Each structure stands twice: as C-alpha cells, then as structure tokens.
Amino acid sequence: MAETIQPLGSRVLVRVLEEDSVTPSGLFLPDTAKEKPQRGEVVAIGDDEETITVRVGDRVFFAKYTGTEIAIRGEEYLVLDAGDLLAVLRDAPVPAGMA
C-alpha cells in the first residue's frame, strides 16, 4: 500500500530541488563543497488554509537551516512551517515581440 504524507496545521511538505553541481565557469563541485539547498517544490500543504499562501506545485525558496528532513522512496523532502518560506519562484513574463 502506498503511503501519502499530509502536513498538519500551517506546515508545508517540500520536495528539495538539487542545486547545480557545475559553476557558471564550468567547474564541477563535489557534494562536500555544495551549499545546502534552499529551493523546492510544494507537494502537500497543511489544513490551515488561512496562513498558507502557496499551492501544490509552487516552486519556493526557504530558509537554509529550517524544517525537518525526511526521505520517502529515496527522495528528500522537508516539512516546513509556512512562515519559513521566503519567496515563491514565478516564471518571468516574456516581453511582447520576444516570443
């Protein structure tokens, strides 16, 4: 039986997005030199809809050393308080004539 996780209260379940392992100049970074990830995708939200302003599928930035790390089927997730989310990543609109 497959299990699902439903955060409680004002908590959010975020799938951690891995940071690039190559610098803009082309250098490869080993795992020990990488920064702790701060980006993720919301996969579930708690039942306190008044304090949660993100939706499932939103890509978000979160504080570096926050949340509870969990692993489900080999993927890393964080359970975060909605207040620990710093920003939502949105695609920039394409200016007219550039598409």
C-alpha positions in Angstrom: 0.0 0.0 0.0 1.4 3.4 -1.0 1.6 6.0 1.8 1.0 9.7 1.4 2.0 12.4 3.8 -0.4 15.2 4.8 1.2 18.0 6.8 -0.8 19.3 9.7 -1.7 22.9 10.6 0.4 25.6 8.9 3.1 23.2 7.6 4.1 22.5 4.1 5.8 19.4 2.5 8.5 20.5 0.0 10.5 18.3 -2.3 14.0 19.6 -2.2 15.4 20.6 -5.6 19.1 19.9 -6.0 21.5 22.8 -6.7 23.7 22.8 -9.8 26.9 20.8 -9.4 28.7 22.9 -12.1 29.6 26.6 -11.6 28.9 29.2 -14.3 32.6 28.9 -15.3 32.3 25.1 -15.8 33.9 23.8 -12.6 32.4 20.7 -11.1 31.6 20.9 -7.4 31.9 17.9 -5.2 29.0 17.2 -2.7 31.1 18.4 0.2 31.5 21.9 -1.5 27.9 22.4 -2.4 25.7 24.8 -0.4 22.7 23.4 1.4 19.7 23.5 -1.0 17.2 26.4 -0.4 14.8 25.7 -3.3 12.0 23.2 -3.5 8.6 22.3 -4.9 5.5 22.2 -2.7 4.0 18.7 -2.8 1.4 19.0 0.0 0.0 21.7 2.3 -1.5 21.5 5.8 -5.1 22.2 6.7 -4.6 25.7 8.0 -5.5 27.4 4.7 -5.7 30.9 6.3 -1.9 31.1 6.9 -0.7 29.1 3.9 -0.4 31.2 0.8 1.3 28.7 -1.5 -0.3 26.0 -3.7 0.9 22.4 -4.6 3.3 22.7 -7.5 4.7 26.2 -6.5 8.5 26.4 -6.5 9.7 28.1 -3.3 12.8 29.4 -1.5 13.1 28.5 2.1 15.5 29.4 5.0 18.7 27.5 4.8 18.7 25.7 8.2 15.0 25.1 8.8 12.4 22.3 8.7 12.5 18.6 9.3 14.3 16.5 6.7 12.6 13.2 5.7 13.2 10.7 2.9 10.5 9.0 1.1 11.3 6.3 -1.6 14.8 7.7 -2.0 13.7 11.4 -2.4 14.5 14.2 0.0 11.7 16.3 1.5 11.3 19.0 4.1 8.4 19.6 6.4 8.4 23.3 6.9 6.3 25.8 8.8 4.6 28.1 6.2 6.3 31.1 7.9 9.8 29.6 7.0 9.0 30.0 3.3 10.8 33.1 2.0 9.6 33.5 -1.6 7.7 31.9 -4.5 9.5 31.5 -7.8 7.5 32.6 -10.7 8.4 32.5 -14.4 9.1 36.0 -15.8 6.6 37.1 -18.4 8.1 37.3 -21.9 8.0 40.8 -23.3 5.9 41.4 -26.4 7.9 40.7 -29.6 10.4 38.4 -27.8 8.4 35.1 -28.0 
